[in-house]
Amino acid sequence: MSRSLKKGPYVDVKLMKKVSLAKPGTAGVIKTWARRSQIAPEMVGYTFGVHNGKQHVEVLVSEDMVGHRLGEFSPTKKFVRHGGKMQKELEQKRQQAEIAAAKAAKAAPAAPAKKK
């Protein structure tokens, strides 16, 4: 459910204070833990360090991001990969095919130019 239009977008007060005190080009990274804050038009051009629970992920705010939340651009979970035995076998076959293609390309000499 979205926030009421009467209330307006939620932006953390401390975060807006940091943005108003900084200059867009020379501000550096503005660290924040306020993942739930929406991106306001005043934030365009700033780089934020959005905390993902472990570290601060740098997010450069552009015009397309206005209205979204800061947390959307700082994922909290790291995808490792799916699969198991079958996936491992497929990766080994793919790797062997790449090696064979590289050897074939290396072994084939360049065709000499024809003389008339």
C-alpha positions as CSV (number, residue, x, y, z in Angstrom):
1,M,0.0,0.0,0.0
2,S,1.3,3.4,-0.9
3,R,1.6,6.4,1.3
4,S,-1.2,9.0,1.5
5,L,-0.9,11.9,-1.0
6,K,-2.0,14.2,1.8
7,K,1.1,13.2,3.9
8,G,3.5,13.4,1.0
9,P,6.7,11.3,0.4
10,Y,8.7,10.1,3.4
11,V,12.2,11.5,3.6
12,D,14.3,11.2,6.7
13,V,14.8,14.6,8.3
14,K,18.5,14.0,9.1
15,L,19.2,12.8,5.6
16,M,17.6,16.0,4.1
17,K,19.7,18.1,6.4
18,K,22.9,16.4,5.2
19,V,21.8,16.9,1.6
20,S,21.0,20.6,2.1
21,L,24.4,21.2,3.7
22,A,26.4,19.5,1.0
23,K,27.1,20.6,-2.6
24,P,26.3,18.1,-5.4
25,G,29.7,17.9,-7.1
26,T,32.0,18.0,-4.1
27,A,29.9,16.3,-1.4
28,G,31.6,12.9,-1.6
29,V,29.6,10.0,-0.2
30,I,26.7,10.7,2.2
31,K,26.4,7.7,4.5
32,T,22.9,6.8,5.5
33,W,21.0,3.9,7.2
34,A,17.6,5.4,6.1
35,R,16.8,2.8,3.5
36,R,13.1,3.6,3.8
37,S,13.5,7.2,2.6
38,Q,12.2,8.1,-0.8
39,I,14.4,9.9,-3.2
40,A,13.4,13.5,-3.6
41,P,14.3,15.7,-6.6
42,E,16.7,17.7,-4.4
43,M,18.9,14.5,-4.0
44,V,19.7,14.2,-7.8
45,G,23.4,14.3,-8.4
46,Y,24.5,13.2,-4.9
47,T,26.2,9.9,-4.1
48,F,24.7,8.1,-1.1
49,G,26.3,5.2,0.9
50,V,23.2,3.1,1.6
51,H,23.7,0.5,4.4
52,N,22.7,-3.0,3.4
53,G,23.3,-4.6,6.9
54,K,27.0,-5.2,6.3
55,Q,28.5,-2.3,4.4
56,H,27.6,0.9,2.6
57,V,26.7,0.5,-1.0
58,E,27.4,3.6,-3.1
59,V,24.3,4.8,-5.0
60,L,24.6,7.8,-7.5
61,V,21.1,9.3,-7.7
62,S,19.8,10.2,-11.1
63,E,16.5,11.7,-12.3
64,D,15.0,8.2,-13.0
65,M,15.3,7.2,-9.4
66,V,13.1,10.0,-8.0
67,G,10.1,8.5,-6.1
68,H,11.9,5.2,-5.4
69,R,13.3,4.2,-2.0
70,L,17.0,4.3,-1.3
71,G,16.9,0.6,-0.1
72,E,15.9,-0.6,-3.6
73,F,19.4,0.2,-4.9
74,S,21.3,-1.5,-2.1
75,P,20.5,-5.3,-2.0
76,T,20.7,-7.0,1.3
77,K,21.0,-10.5,0.1
78,K,23.8,-11.9,-2.1
79,F,22.8,-14.5,-4.7
80,V,25.3,-17.3,-4.8
81,R,23.9,-19.7,-7.5
82,H,21.4,-22.5,-8.0
83,G,22.3,-26.0,-8.8
84,G,24.2,-28.8,-7.4
85,K,25.7,-31.8,-9.1
86,M,24.0,-31.2,-12.4
87,Q,25.0,-27.5,-12.5
88,K,28.6,-28.4,-11.7
89,E,28.7,-30.9,-14.6
90,L,27.3,-28.4,-17.1
91,E,29.9,-25.8,-16.0
92,Q,32.7,-28.3,-16.5
93,K,31.5,-29.2,-20.0
94,R,31.3,-25.5,-20.9
95,Q,34.8,-24.9,-19.6
96,Q,36.2,-27.9,-21.5
97,A,34.5,-26.6,-24.7
98,E,36.1,-23.2,-24.3
99,I,39.5,-24.7,-23.8
100,A,39.2,-26.9,-26.9
101,A,38.1,-23.9,-28.9
102,A,41.1,-21.9,-27.7
103,K,43.5,-24.8,-28.6
104,A,41.9,-25.1,-32.1
105,A,42.3,-21.4,-32.7
106,K,45.9,-21.4,-31.6
107,A,46.8,-24.5,-33.6
108,A,45.4,-23.3,-36.9
109,P,48.0,-21.2,-38.7
110,A,47.0,-18.0,-40.4
111,A,46.3,-18.6,-44.1
112,P,49.2,-17.2,-46.3
113,A,48.3,-14.5,-48.8
114,K,48.1,-15.6,-52.4
115,K,50.6,-14.1,-54.8
116,K,50.0,-13.5,-58.5
